[in-house]
Amino acid sequence: MIIKKINKAMMSGDFLLRGIKKVDRSLQSLAIKRFEKKIPVDNNKIMFVTFQGKYTCNPKAIAEEILRQKLPYKLVWVAFGENITDLETFRDYPKELKIVKRGSYEFYEQAASAKIIIDNALNMEYLNFNKKKKQIVIQTWHGSLGLKKINDVSNQKWIKKAFNYASKTDYCISNSKFETNEVYRDSYWKDNKILEYGHPRNDILFLPKTNKEIKKIDSKVREFFNLDKKTKIFLYAPTFRETDDAEAYNINFEEVLKALNKKFNDTWVVLVKLHFKDRKGLKLITDSKNIINATNYSDIQDLIAVSDIALTDYSSWICDWVLTKKPGFLFASDLKKYISERGFYYPLEETPFPIAETNDQLIDNILNFDIDKYEEKRQEFLEKRGCCENGTASKQVVELIKGIIDKESR
């Protein structure tokens, strides 16, 4: 009787939102497994999923390379947090993508039939994905060259799921010797096949400003925030914190703007992009035409590509930023507390980014920024970690996909 209720909830397209609240999770998992068994694997189908639930990160770059090569694959994108019938929500998604709602009946149907699953976190494990023998999971992860340890978390449920999902993973995509050995091997993917291709999302960071794709992204960002072509962009995007205290985000942006103008001249704006799970810092964004809330802009990689200077605390996107050669800074007002609670792979001082623990130090770091010293430390940072990024990661992953599908088709 309960199984029938679960199946009915799945058919409604709102399985996770309704069914999961009404039945025991073990029965839910059983119902999914029975349902998925009946669905054959489609050798030409690829499913993409991100923890952000948006069209972003490595899965986005891989999907776009497949489309660029005009390969005859069925591409399925998993979305959540939106009404998937709202066309405006998905206006930036390629029309070739089939969009399915996370946790819906259609999601499980597509997941059961996809030949390849491309993930950037533990998404499919949290969704009770039952991998079949003929299916391939490619883990692209959403981090990079650090900074925070991913195996130093207190959430035991998360740790268990990480190990479970690692056992289902066929390939991990890495961008360095550091990520291979210190991030993957030293945490959950101890015996998996790791391919050092670079991160597909970073390929756009190697394109010159004159490139058509970069020009298109630049125009898109400026139109979104109503910025003219001459305005310089200072990007601030902090990491997520398990606390209600927003003090760590309390930056004097007015003084930052004055320092930027004094040091680098030009007209500047600050884009503040908070973590999608962490909006408590919104109250610290002053109402100003030069200090803009960029939290709802979906793809931070676009912002990295077109911004001129960057600031974070401990978020790993700054290790993507380092590839651009553009100035970057750290504001770490809760450094000692964060180290004790989470931990880093290496001291922040090993990064090329000037570190500030107070607003006065941040302003001083901007005013005294030395581009030559920064470039020397930047190169040393990448070389020490064996970084292999060169702008071809998307193509290499797609070659891997073609080989998997072609082999199965023989």
N, C-alpha and C positions, 0 to 999 in steps of 0.2 A: 504494500500500500504506500509506504513512504517513498520507495523507488519510483512509483508512478507519479507521485507528487513532484519529485525532483525533475523527472523528465518533462512534466508539464511546465514547470518553472523555466526549464532550459528552452523549451519551444517558444516561450513568450518573449525570448530575447533579453531577459533581465535576470539571468540565472544567479549571478553573484549578488545582485542587489536585493533579490527576493528570496530565492531558494536557499542561499547560504545562511540566512537568518532564521529559517524555519526548521532546518534539519541538522542532524549530527554531521560533522565534517567528514567523518569516516564513511558515512553512507553517501555523502555527496561525491567523494572521491571514487567510490565504487560505481556509482551511476555514470560518472564521466568515463571511467575505464571501460565499462560495458558498451557505452555508446561509441567510443572511439574505435573499438576493436572491429566494428562492422564497416569502417570507412577505409578504402584502399589508399595507398600513398600515390600521389601524382608526381611523377618524376620531374615535371617541369614547373612545379610550384615552389615558391620561396616565401616564407613569412618573416616579417621584420617587426621587432618590438623594442621599445625603449622604456626605461623606467620613468622618463618624463611624460610618456604618453603622447608626445608631440612628434612632428616630422623634423627630426634633429639627429645629431651625433653620428657615429660611425654607420649605423644602419641606413641613414639618409644618404650618405656619400656613396655607399655601395649600391643602393637602389638607383641612384642617378647615373652611376657608371654603367650599370646594366642597360638603362634606357638610352644612354649615349651610344652604346654599341648596338642598339636595336636588337637585343637578343630575344628570342621567342619564349620568354618565361612568363608565368602567371605570378604577379607580385601582390602580396597581401600585406597591408599595413594595419597594425593593431593600435587603436585609439581608445582613450578613456577620458572621462571628465567633460566630454562634450556631447552634444546631440549630433549624432553622425548623419542625421538627415539635413542638418543646417549647412547648406552649401557655402555660406560665407565663412564659416569656421575653417573649411578645408580649401579655400581658394588658392592657397599656395602649394597644395599637394598636386603632384602630377596626375593627370586624368587616367593614366595607365594603372594606377594603384587601386586595388580593391580594398576599401576601408571597412574593417569590422570592429565592433565594440568589444572591448576587453571583457571577458567573462560571459559573453552572450552565447546562445546556442550556436550561432554562426561562427563565433571565434573557435569553439571546440571542434566544430566540423572542419574548419580550415586548418587548424593546428594538426588534427589527426591525418590530414591528407597532404600536408606540406612535405616535400622532400628535404628541404633545408630550412632550418630555423636560425635566424641571425638576431642575436640578443646583445644588449650592452650592460646587463646586470643579472639579477636572479629572477627576472620577471616570470619566465615560464615555470619555474619551480614553485613560485607562490601561487600560480594558477593551476597547480596539480597536473602539469603536463606529463603524460605517459609516453615516453619515447618508444618508438618501434624500431626494430632491427634495421629497417631500410632507411631510417631517418638520420640526418646529420645535423648536429648543433655546432654553430660557430659562435664562440664567445669573443666579442670585441672590446668589452669593458668600457667604462666611461672615464676612467682615470688616465694617468699618463706616467710621468717620471716622479711620482710622489704627490703630495708631500705627506699626507696622513696615512697611517697604516690601516689597511683594510682588514687585517687579521687581529686587530686589537680592539674588538668591540665586546660590550657586555651582554649583548642580545644573543642568548644561547639558541633561540629559535632560528635567528639569522644564520648563525654559524652552522647549525645542522643542515639547513637548506643549502648553504654554500657547498658543503661537502657532497650532499646528494646530487646537486646540479653538476658539480664537477665530474661526477661519475658518468653523467649522461653527455658530457661535452666531448666532441671529437677534435676540435681545433680551437686554440686560443691565438688571437692576433696581438702581437707585441710590437712596441716601437723601440726597444732597446734591450741590451744585455741586462740592465738594471731591472726592467719590468719583468723580463723572463725569469730571472733568478730571485729577485727580492720581493716581487709582488705575486706573481703566479706560483712559482715553485715553493716559495716559503709560506704559502697560505693554504689554498685548497686544491689547486690544479698541479699536484705534485708529479703525476705521471702522464699528463696529457701532452699531445703534440702541439708545440708552440712555434708559431711562424713569425719571424721578425720581419714584417713588411712595413712597419710604420702604422699610424692610425689614419684610416681613410678620411676622417673628418678634417685632418690637418693638411690634406692635399691643396686646398685653396690658399693656404698660407704661403705656398711657394710660388704662387702666380704673381706676375708683376702688376702694378697698378693700371697698366695700359691694357691688360687682358679684358676681354669682353665680359667674362663671367664676374670678375671683380668689379667692373664698372656697373654691372647690373645689380650686384649686391649693395654697392655703395649707394646707388640711386634708391634702392628699396628701403634701406635704413634711414636715409635722409628724408625720404617722403613720409615714412612711418612716424618720425619724430619732428617733422616740419623744420628741418635744418637746411641751411643753404650750403653750397659747395665749399665755401671758404672756412666754415666753422670747424674747429678742431674738436675731437672727442676724447674725453677722459673717462674711461670705463672703470666703474667700481662694482665688483661682484663678490661678496663674501660667501663663506661656506655655511652649512647648516649647523645649528647648535641645539642640543637637547636642553633648553632652558627658556624661561619666559623673560629673561633679562636681555634688553636690547642695547645695553651700554657698550658692548663691543663694537657696535656699528655707529657709535656717536662721533662722527667725523665733522669737523668744521669745514664744510664744502665751500663756503664763501671765502675763507682764507686760502683754501686750496686753489680756487679760481684766480685769486690775486697773485699767488705764487707762480702759477702756470703762465699768467700773462707777463709777469716780470722776468721769468727765466726764459720762456720760449716765444714770447710775444703772441700775436694772433688773438682771435676771439675763440673762447673755449666754452664748452658745455660739459656737465658731468652727467653721465648716464648711470643710474643706480639700478643694478639688476640683482634683486634678492633671490635666494634659493626658492624654488617653487613650493617647498614644504615649510618655508620659514619666512613669514611676512611681518613679523613683529617689528622689524626695522622701518616699516613704512612710515610710522609716525615721526621718524627722524628726517624724512625727506621734506625739505622746506618747499613752500609753494613759490617757485621761481622759474622763469623761462630758461635759466641757465643750469638748473638742477632738475633733472627729468627722471621720473620713475619709469625704468625700462624693464620692470619685472615681467610684464606680460609679453615681451618680445620673445618668441619661442626658441630661436636658435642662437645661442651665445657665440657660435663659430662665425656667424655673420658679423657680429659686433667685434670679435677679435680681429677679423680680416680688415675692417675699415677704421677702427679706433686708432688713436695716435699714441696714447699713453694709458697704462693699465694699473689698477690697484686691487689687491685682494688681501685676505688674511692668511688662510691656509688652503684655499680651494685649489684643486689640481689643474684647473683650466689655465692657471698662470704658467704651468709647464708646457702648455701648447703655445701660449703667448711668447715664450722665450725663443721659439723658432722664427718669429717675425723680425727679430733684431731691434724692435721698438722698446723704448724705456718702460720698465715695470717696477712697481714698488709694493711693499708689504706693510700693512697696518695691523699690528698684533698686540692690542692693548691687554688681552687676557692670555698672553703667551705661557706664563708659568702654569696657570690653571689648565690650559688646553693640553699642554705636554703631559701633565700628570693624569689627565682623564683619557686621552686618546693616543698620544705618542706620534712621533715622526720617524720616517725611514732614515733621516740624516738631519744634522743641525741646519736650521734655516740659514745660518751664516754661509753655508756652502752654495746657496743659490746666488745668482748675480744681483738679486734685488735688494736695494737698501731697505733696512728694517726700522720701523718706528713703533714705539709702544705708547706714544702720546701724540696729540695733534701738533705740538710744537716741534717734535722730532720729524714728523711727516713733512711739515712745511720746510724745515731745514734741509731734509733730504731732497726735496724738489729743487730748492734754490741752489743747492750745491751739487747737483747731479753731474757726474763726469761720464760722458758717453764713451770715451776711450777705455776707461777703467771697467765700465759696464760690459763692453764688448769683449774685453779680455776674459772677464769672469764668465761671461755667457758661453764662450767657446770652451773654456775649461770645464764648465758644468756639463755640457753635452758630451764632450769627449770622455770624461770620467765615467759617465753612465752608459757609454757605448750606444748612443742614440743612432738609429738607422733611418730616420725620417728623411725622405728626399722628394716627396710629392707624388709618388707612384703607388701608394698603398692600395687605393681603390682598384686600380687595374690589376694588381697582384691578387687581391681577394677575388675579383671576378674571374681571373684565370683559374683560381682554385675551384670556384663554383662550376665553371665550364667543364673542368676535368672530372668533377664528381658526377655531374649530370651526363656527360658523354660516356663515361665508363658504365653507367647504369643502363644507358640506351643501347649498348652494343649487344 
